[in-house]
């Protein structure tokens, strides 16, 4: 990875406050003939091998304050680096511009957590892993929600699943194929996965996942990321999946999303309620709030079952439909007040209706 890009990513992980002052810096060192950058916020450790040639740094590397350093490096088209051992300054130049940054000793910077020995590993295409992380929209943003602040990873003999829930909705992603021998279940905090999602490449290059105790490591070309799993696991969410389906509805996902976006400004600000009536081969959506009342109609692709009315939080329904990975969304209902299952090809979600 180019040095400027690496510095930008590392700077984004550095905490503004930390019990260990060393964590407020980027750690630069040499490894295998190239310059390596590291950062940690105490829960997430990141190491990036850059394309920059190694420098003659102090033993153990040096610490650099991230803010001004990252901005200056980003401003240069082709930054060149040097190190002055007498003043212990990092020299950055490009074109007519140059700057010298004071560095600190890296003695107190924590070691990168190592994964040695016979550690179970599995390989997943980067693009597939990124899509699997899309379930985190359904996780809770409230600290008191404990385990629901994370995403559950379920590695099986073949394939893996990710699941997230805030107690009002559930999102699941199933991937039937993966290479490796990991059979584990663990939960990682949404904030940590936001870091992983930002770093992952957009192609299908392999990402190696290793699990050792509460630590989970993700490795791909030039990047190593170590996250800490949360304590505990989700309750048995399969119990809330309706067993007796009375209505199966196939709908054009994008048409429903367009209708919801159109009605959103008129929903009640407290409940964001939208009523959806499935009847005569169409879905009629109605919203009413302080500014008035609006409705829209979407022609369905297929319907099995009698007419039925369900009321949803518009935003929850919207996010569940956005999670569908095909143009055709399948809705499975078992009554007006029971949870609705919304399926795609590899994805499915559950949205709990509002009480009428």
Phi, psi and omega in degrees: 000140179298148187299316183298318179294319180298316180298319179299316180292319180294318180298327180292341180268338184296126180286149177286333176226139180207145178294330175259110182305333181297332181290349177277016184226163168268134179262123178247134180208177178249146180202129178052037174081007179229167178276132183241134178249143179224150175209156180207143173251013180096332178247333181236126175250132181231133176230130180232125174272123184266171175273002180283135178297151182298147175252157175277083182268174174297153176304129182089356178087186182226161177250137180233131174298134192282322194300294182295324180298311182296319181293320181292316179300319181294335183281348183262139180290312179226083183293138175247141185242149174210170180222131179258104184292336181288315180266352183056046179245143175268127184256124180238130181219160178187123184063231180269356185262146175207156178209153177240127183245126177293139180245162178241165178288147185261017185302323185267002179282127186295148177294146174294131181299128186261148177240098182243176177072201182276085181256127178302136182223152177219149180244133184228138174300137184303316180297323179292320178295320178299318179294324179295330180286350182296343180292345187294350175300333184272355180283162183275144176263359183268129182299326184289351181281002173050241188300335181285000175278000184236182176243132180270128175258131179235099178269129183241182180302322175228120176083180179208167180224145168241145181215145178216147180203148172248012181095344180248343181206164182219139175230137184226143174231127180247130175237114190283349186227136172203158183252122178144188187235020180282127170230088185219161174229127180206162181239132178242137182300143181303320182298322178292322180289335174299322177295313180300315181299322180292328185274330188301139175291158183274357182266192181255025178296150187287142173243126179268128179248127178234145182235127178219105185062228179275001183263138179234125184248136175241127183229131168216185192307109175079000184230137173227126183233128179241124181244156178256125179288150177282159177281136176098182177212169182292152167297170181290092184288343179298338182293336182272355178286122180304134181269329181248106182269123179258341181224130173237120187234128175251126187226151173289113185304312185294325178294320177295319180296321179296317179296318179295319178298322181292323184275343187307317182296342183258004179285158175298128184296339181275324185246342185051038187285137171227130177267133180235117178251123178261112185198143176055040175073018181216160173250120177258119183255135182226134176227143181216131180211204184295334185263358179136201185227143180217155175215161179212161184228132179237125178288132183270160180272328178197147181219132171233120180127165179286165176304142181211148179240129173231148178243134183231160160289119186304319184291323178294317179295320180299313182292325177296320178290323177295334180284340180296129186263019174224168178287345185248116179263132177254122178254129178244121183238153174230018179149172185289339184236006178267157183303143177262133176260128182240116189245147167243217178273306179252359186240150166206151182224160173235131176238128179274124181294156171284149176286137181279000000 
